Amino acid sequence: MKLAEFNTADPTKAAETLRPCIDVQRWVDAVASARPFPTKEALLAFASVAANPFTSEEVESAMAHHPRIGERPTAATTEASMSRSEQAGVDPADTALAEALAQGNREYEEKFGRVFLIRAAGRTAPEILQSLKERLENSPAEEDTIVAQQLREIAVLRLEGLIAE
């Protein structure tokens, strides 16, 4: 969607455009209500500020939509398509890496009670695995901060991919 279209879309259409970026109603409402944006950069800057901070409840809600690293969602939704694209660097045919990620995911979920979340776009599978191993050493409070930051980065990157100048 072009920025001009987003700026002039009715509120429901604007919200529908934003929701796949991150399903946090407060963020969706804030960004949609701040229109019009003079530039794409202004939109992205506002979206980033509006996403900081996410509350614990918002993080938990948003996390419900994220698949495990290495698992490709099969749904035909915009969000699932974005996730598949973001995880393009994780080759499921690399069985050793896939197993290492699966094992790391299990350990992470046992420790933190949620799926491991990382902005996968632009990262290689070995980088993701290394980050997973490092983050397993974090305290729950440290990890909460990191997860919220990763969600912010994902939301803004997804929005950047959806809106054209």
Secondary structure by P-SEA (a helix, b strand, c coil): ccaaaaaaccaaaaaaaaccccccaaaaaaaaaacccccaaaaaaaaaaaaccccaaaaaaaaccccccccccccccaaaaaaaaaaccccccaaaaaaaaaaaaaaaaaacccccccccccccaaaaaaaaaaaccccaaaaaaaaaaaaaaaaaaaaaaaccc
